């Protein structure tokens, strides 16, 4: 398979699938352009090599909105709003194509000179996109000589512009963008080439969301730290009292299975020894610290406590490879952010000491950025669900379509 750095883009029209599903405020201003900046190296490489670029991306879920309200305006989901941001970063005009029926825009693209940059309107405005429709993908494919997938964040979706389109290009003319390649390399470094001790930090609300990733990591990791709401299902499964803490009663047996399997495979599961508990799910609630397996009636665990922070830190500082997916508590509330902040600091310090650290998943990425450590870890993934499915051992359609 060709690498983008080696490909001859001279006078080629490149369709580049990016993930520009970025937050935009009510004034139409992009509030976090991380994903846009992540795609710039690929765009620049193609333009610098004499190619022209047509960017395809989705934004939000317009079809869902249309079903709720048939009068929904495309302006509420328009990618036009991100053009100023792209132009600012590239210091280059971005031409806009309103849709596949926009004859003026399509003709302009077809006759564009080398080095031109175009953006098509939100691809999910077409219901054929999420259906992975073949004829729709074929129409898209007709617009380019080469297809470049640089949208790791949507690699787990078998959509028309992420996977189906690739079948209309031969092996020589479909390739990964630099961001996609970096994401795959980083994930493989952790999943297949991890230097041990390898610690996976798995947080979040529900065990059910993370069962597959935990089971797959039992084959790879030496240590697994479990935090967030999901920890209390493990606590209760082992006979602990957890007050009003979040619990999935139907997953307690699975939690015990995971603990037994970990013991069998000599993987150490680290659960939070203590928790910061509250008498209500509120930033203004009364709080105290209690052992995680002995939480008072009427109280709920919303963050890890000081003992857990210290023991988790000890594990992380001994690690050579670290994966962080999911926060330790309700870090969006200031009263319950200390646990996630402590983990972020420990990951930072372990990285500084030589560990390879990969942070992925929307909440953990948000946490590392919130605490200002985004430049102090080895790699931050742009993929949430895609990274999760990668670590679950699944074949991602957007990757498979290019690699085949």
N, C-alpha and C positions, 0 to 999 in steps of 0.2 A: 504494500500500500504506500502511495506517495505521501511524503511529508510536505506541509505547506511551504517550509523554508526552501525545499528543493524543486518545487513545481514551477513550471514556466507559465506565468499568467499573461505574458505579452499578448495584447489584443484579444484576450479572452474575457467573456462575460461570466462573472462568478455570482451565483446565487448563494448568499451566505445566511444560514439560519442562525439567528442570535436570540438571546433571551433578554429582551428589553422590557420585561414585565416589572417595571420599577415603580416605587411609590410616587404618586403625583397628588399635590394638594388641590384644594378647591379653586385656586387661581391658575391651575394648569402648570404649576412649576414642579419640576422633578426635585424631590426632597432627599433622595439618596441615589446617586448615579453609579454606585459600585459596579453593577452589572454592565453598564455602558462602558465604563473605563476598562473592565476586564476584557471586553471584545475589541478594544482599539488596536492591540498588536496584530491581530488577524487582518483587520480592515486595512491598516497601514501597510502590512506586508504585501497584500494583493495590489493595492494602488501603486506602491513603490515599484512593483515588478511589472507595471504596465497593463494591469487588468482594470476592469470596471466592476463595481460592486452593486448588487441589488440586495438590500437587507430585508429579510422576512422575520417578523416576530409576532407574538400574540401580546395582548394586554387584557388582563381580567377575564371575565366570563360573559361576553356580550350575548351569547345565545341563551344563557340562563336568564339574563336580564330581559331579553326579548320575550321569553315565555311568560314572565311575570307581567310585563308591560309591553305590548306590541308597538307602542309609540316611542319606545326607547330610542334616543338619538345616538347616532354613531359618534357624535362629538364627545359624548361622555366616555367613550372608549377609544378615542382617536390617538394614533401614534404621532399625529402632527405635533402634539404637545411636547414631544421629546426632541424635535428637530433642532431647536436652539441649543440644547445641551450637546448634541453630537457635533454641530457646527463649531461650537466653542472649543471643544477638545481637539478637533481635527483641522480647525481653521480652513474649512472647506464647505462649499455649498452642498446642501443635501436636496436633491430633487424628489418630489413626492408623487407617488402613483396612487390614485384614490381607490382603485379596485381593478380587477381583471377586465372590466368593461370600459375602463378609462383609455380610450383609443389614443388620445393625445399623449397621455403619460407613457403608455406602452410603446408608441412609435418613437417617442423621445428616447426611451431606454434602448430600443432596438438600434437606433442610429447614434447612440452615445459614443463619444470618443474615449480613448483609453484614459484612465484616471478619474472617470466620472463616478459619482456616488449617488445612489437612489435608495429610497425607502418606500416600501409598499404599506398601505394601510393595514391595520390590525387583521391578521390572517384568520383569527377566530370569528370574525364577522360572518364568515362562510361556515355553515353547519357541516359542510363536507370535510373541513379541516379535522375536527375531532373524531370524525368517523373513519379517518384514514382513507378517504375515497380515492380510488385509482384514477378516474378520469380527471378529477380536480388536480391530483398530484401531477398528472401528465401535462396539464395546461401550465402549471407552474414550471415544470422542467423545461418546457419549450422556450422559456425566457433566458436560459443560460447554457453555456458550454461546459461548465463545471459546477459541481455542488459541494459546498463546504459547510459542514455542520459544526457550529461553535456554541451550541446551546445545551450545555450539560444539564442545566436546570430542568430541561424538558426531555432529556434522553430516555426517561422511563415511559414516555407517551408514544404510542404507535399512531401518531397523527400524520396527516398528509405531508406536511412540510418538515417533519422531523425524521420520518422513517420511510413512508411510502415513496416519496419523491426519488429516493436514492436508487430505486430499481431502474429508473430511466437514464441512468448514467453508467457507463462501463467502469470497471475497476480503476482505470487510469484517471478518470475524471470525477471521482468522489473522494473526499478526504476530510480529515478532522481539522478544525481550526486550532490555533495555538492554545486557546483556553481549554477546549475539549481535551486536547492531548495532555495538557498540564494536569487537568482533573483526573484523567485516567491514570497517569503516571503516579500522582500523589496517592490515589486510592490503592493502586497496586503495590506501592511501596509499603503501605500499612498492612494490606490484606495478604500479600504473598511474600514480601521480602522484609518483614518486620524484624528488627534487631531486638532481642529480648534482654531484660524483662519488657513485655508489651502490656501496657495498661489501657483498657477501654473504659471511658467514663460514660455511662449511659444514664440519662436523666429523662425527665418528662412526667406527664401525668399518669399514663396508663401502661400497664404491663402488656396489654394486648397489642399496643402500637409497636412494641419493641421485642416481642418474643422471637421473631425470626432472626433479627440481628444478634440478639444475645446467644441464641443457639448456634449460629454460624461462628460467632467469636469464641465460643467454647473450644473450637478446633484450632484457634489461632493465638489467643491471648494467654498470658500467664496470670493476669489479674483483671477483674472486672469490678469497677466501682458503680454501685447502683444508688441513685439519689432521686429526688423529686417525689411526686405523689405515688409513683409506682413502688417505691420502697416499702410502703405500708402494707401492700398486699403480701409481700414477702414476710413482713413482721407478723401479720395476723396468721398467715399460713403456718408459722412456727409456734403459734400459741400465744403470741404477744397481745397486749391490749393497746388499741390505737385510738381510742376516743372517737371523735367524729372525722378522723382523717380519711382521705380518699381511699377506697378499697374496691377491688373487683373480686367479688366473692367467687365468681365462676372461673377465676384464673388462679385461685390459691393452689389447687392441685398441680397446675402447670409450674407455679413458682417452686414448689417442693421438688418437682421433677428436675428443674433447672439446677437447683442446689445440689441434688444427688448426682447429676451428670457432671457438674463442675468438680465435685469431690473425686469422682471416678477418674476424671481427666487431669487431676492435680492442678486445677485452675482455682485460684482463691477469689471468692465473691466477697466484696467488702460492702456491707450495709451500714448506714449511718448509726453510730452508737447513740447519739442524742439528737434531739430536734428542737427547733424554735417553734413553740406551739402558740396558738392563738384561740381566743374564745369566739371568734367570728372571722369570716373570710373578708377581711377589710384591713386597709393600711393603718387604720386608727384603732384596731382591736387591742385588747389587753394581751400581753405576751409573757412567756416565761420559757425556761429550758427544762426539758424532761427527757428521760431515756426513751428512745424511739419505740421500745417494746413495752412501755409502761406509761402510756399517755392517759391523762385523767379524762374521765367522762365529761363530755361537753366541750373538749378542747381538740384542736386539729393541728397536725404537723404541717407547717408551710415553708420550712427551710431546715437545713441541717444545722446542728449546734456546734459549739466550740470543740468538743471532743472529736466529733466527726471530721471537722475541718483539719484538725491536727493529724489525725490518723491517715486521712486521705492524702495530705501533703507528704507524709513520710513515704507512702507508696509511690507517689508521682515523682518525687525527687530521686528515687532509685531506678526509675524507668528509662529505657532507651528509645522506646516508641510509645506515643500516646495518641489515642483517638478520643475526641470529645464530641458527643452527640447528645444534647439535652441538658437543661439547667438543673440545679440542685433544689430549687424552690420557686416560689412565685416572685421571680426577680423583677418583674414589672412594677411591683410594689416596693417602695424604698425600704420598708420595715423588714422585708424578707429577701433582700438581695445579697446579704453578706456571704451566704454559702457559695453562691455562684461566683461572687467576686473573689473569694478565697481560692476556689478552684482555678479561676483565670490566672491569679497570681502564681499559683503553684505550677501551672502549665508553663507560664512565662519563665519562671525560674528554672524549671527542668529543661526547657528549650535552650536557655542560656548556658546550661551545664553540658549541653551536647545531645539532648534527646531530639528525635524527630517528632513534631506535633502536627496533627491534622485536626482542624476544627471544622465541623460540618453540621448542617441542620439549622434551619432558620433561627430557632431560639438561642442556641449556643453561639452562633455567629453574632446575633444581636447583643448577647451578653458580653462577648469579648470586645465588641466595638464600644458598648456602653461604658465599659471600664477602661477603655483606652489602650488595650493591649494588642490591637490588630496587627501591629508591626513587630510583635515580640514572639510570634509563633511561626512555625515553619510554613504552614499552608492553611489558607481559609478557603473552603469550598463554596462555590456559588450555588451548589445543588442541595436542595432540601430532601424532597422525596426521592430524587434520583440517586443521591448518595446513600440514602437509607437502603434502597433496593439493591444497590451495588454491593453493600456490605451484607445484605441478606443472601447474597450469592445468586441473584437473578440476572438473566441476560437482559440488558436494556435495549429496547428496539432501536433507539437512535444511534447506539454504538454498533449493534449487530448489523444494521443496514449498511454501514460504511465498511466495517471490517470484513464482511463476507466476500 
